[in-house]
């Protein structure tokens, strides 16, 4: 059944509270599913919605566990996913004990509501069992995630995600492809986990990145002095060792430079 007709049959109206914007184009859904998974993969989907992307993932031969926070979608999903090999969990993924699922190595695929994009990403980003993260996000967020150092879009989100692996935009999705149509365009971002930072160093890396971007107008040395128990002189020495310029700002450091900075700060 066509998406709008299916929702109408079950008297379902999309909720702004949950940021519900659904996709229905079969070719686009198939392409997005292929961006994130392949046959035999274990996939965790965040936000099953009306089940259109879920069905496309099942069509690939993936083993899908999908979370849906909105209980009102239960009858819609019962119909749209009838006969599919999928487990639907009606719960908030942000508060769910994922270890109870025993997923093993898995991939995340999601059409994320804009209001919760970053929290959901960080819910999974540092999980040792995560193989890849493929998420539909607001276009501007996608651009920030993939931004290179030295550009206005580059920030803490860029540095943290890029430290965890290879990230790229796989496709852009205009707002008119959604129902109801949102006010912005979207893009699909895929992160393949291949950390440049050791698990042991990660807490130090995250702290260094947070300090660097705490006040963007200040130099990195000034931000480090405020965040750590070190003198301005020591901070400038560390920054000079990392990038050769003691007056550098945080947005000029690549993720690899932040790894080196974290190593130095750990020993400072």
N, C-alpha and C positions, 0 to 999 in steps of 0.2 A: 504494500500500500504506500502511496506517495506520502511524504513526511507531513505536510500540512493536513492532509486528510486523516492520517493516523492520530495526530494530536487532537484534531477536532472530534473524532469519534470518542476519544477518552476525555473530552472536555478539559484538555490541559492547556493552560496559559503559561507562557514563559515568565520566569521570575527575574526581576532586576536584582533582587537580593543575592541570587546565586549566579548572576552574570550569564544567563542561559542564551547562547546563540548557536544554533544547530546547523550542521552541513547536511546537504542531501544529494549533491551531485555524485553519482556512482564512480565516475572516472577520477574525480578529484579525491574522493575518499580512498579509492584503491591506491592512488599515487602516494597519499600521505601514509597509509598503512605500510606500503613498501619502503617509504623513507625510514621507517622506524623498526621494522621487523622482517623476518622471513620464516619459512616453514620450519617448524620444530622449536622455535624460540618460546621461552616463557615470558609473557608480556603482562605487565601491570598497567592497566589503563586508569587514569584519574579523571573522573567525570564521564560516566557512560552516556549521560544525556538521553537522547532518544534511541541510542544503540546503533547509529549509522556507522560510526567509525569502528565500533566494537565488531559489528558484522563483517566489515572489510578486513579486520585483523584475523578474525576466525577464518575468513575465506583464503587467507594466505597459508593456513595450516598452523598458526600459532596457538599456543595454549594460553588462554586469556583469563585473567582475574581482573574484574572491573569494579571500581568504587563509584557509588552514586550517593550523594548526600540527600537528594530530594526524593522522599518516599512516594510522592505523588506520581513519579515516573514508573512505579512498579508495574501497573497494567500496560503501559506503553511498551516497556522493555519485555514483558512477558510475550507480547505479540511480535515485536520487531525481531526478537532473538529466539523465537520458537525454533527448536531443533538444532540450535547452535551449541557447541561444546564450550561453554563459558560459565564462570562463577561470578555472580553479581553480589557484591557486598554493599548493603545499604547502610553506610556509615561515613563519618568524616575521616578521610585518610590522614588528616593532620593529627588525629588523636588515637589512631588505631595501632595496636601492637602488631607490626608487620612480621615480627619473628614468628608469630603463631601460624603464619601461612606456609612456612617452610618452602619458599619459592626457589631456593638455590640461586644460581646465577640468573639474572633476569634483566629485561629491558623495560623502561618506562615509555609509554606513548600517551599523549594527552592533548586534548583541545582545552587549554586552560582558561578559566574565567579570568579576566584581566585583573580583578581586584585581589587575586590570591596568587598571581604568577610567581613572584619571587619566593614567598614562603614555601610553596610546593616544590620549587626547584631545589631549595636548600634542605627540604625534607629528605631528599634522596641523594643529593650530590656527593656526599661523603660516605655513602653506604658501600662497604667492601664488596658486596655481591652485585652491585650495579654494573652492567656492561655498556649501556648507552641510555641516553635521555633524549627523546624526540618530542618536542612540545610546540604546539601552535600558540603563539603569543602576539601581543600588539607589535606592529612593525617597528615602532621606535624602540621597544625593549629588545627585539631581535638585533637591531643595529647596535645597541649598547653592548649586548652580549658578545658580539663578534668584532667590536671596534678594536683598532690597533692603538698602541700607546702613542701619545702625542696628538691625538685627535680629540675634539670636544666631547665625543660620545664615550670615550674611554673612562672607566671608573672602577669602583670596587667590584661590581658585578662582573665586568669584563675580566678583571685580573683573577678573580676567584674561579670562574668557570674555565677560563683558558688554562689555569694551572692544573686542572683535572683531566685535560685531554684535548682532542682535536674537535673544534667546534666550527660549524658552518651553517649558513642559511640554505636549505634545500629547495624552498619555493616560497613565493609570495602569493598571498590569497586576498583578493580585493573584498571589501566589505559586502558587496552585492551578492557574494556566494553564500552568505549566512541568512538564516531565518530565526528570529527577526534580524534585520541588518543592523550591525553596530555602527558607531560613529567614526570608527577608525579602520584602517586596513590591517591585515595580519601577516605573519610569516611563520614558516615552520623552521625551527632550529634543531639541529642534531648535534649532540655531544657524544663522541666515542671516548670512553674512559681510557686514558693513558697518562697517568699523573706524571708531572715533572717535579713534583714535590713529594717527599716521603711521608708516610702516615705519621711518623714520629714528629716531623717538622710542621705538619699542617696547622696545629694550634698557633705556632709562632708565625707562620705565613699569614694566617687570617688576621692575627693581631696587627702585624706590620701593615697589611693592606688597609685595615680599618683606620689605623693611625694616619696613614698617608693621605687618605681622602676625607679625613675628619673636617678639615677646613681647606678647601681647594685653593683659595687665594694665598695661603701661606706656603712657604717653602717646606720641602720634606723635612729638613733639619729642624725647623721650628715645630712641626707637627710631632716629630719623634721626641723632642724635648718635653713637649706637653704630655705625651702618652707614656713615656718611660722615665725611669729614674736615672737619667743621664744628663750631662751638661750639654750646652749648645755646642761647645767645642768638640766634644765626643761625637755628637750627632753629625756634625759637619764632616768629621773624619770618616765616619761610616758611609755617609752618602758619597763622599769623594771616592772611597774605595770601590763602591758599587758601580757608579756611573761616571766618575771623573769630574763631576761638577757639584761642588758643595751647595750651590744655590738652586739645584734642580727641584722641581715640583713632582709630586707623586705621579701625576698623569704622564710623565715622560719615561717612567720605568716600565720595562716589559715584565711579563710574568717571571721570566728567568732571572731578571734583576731582583725582583721581589724575593725569589727563593734565596738568592745570595744574601740579601739584606736580612732575611729572617734568620739565616745561619749566623750572621754576625751579631744580631741582637740577642740571639739565644745565649751567646757566650759573653755578652757585654755585662 
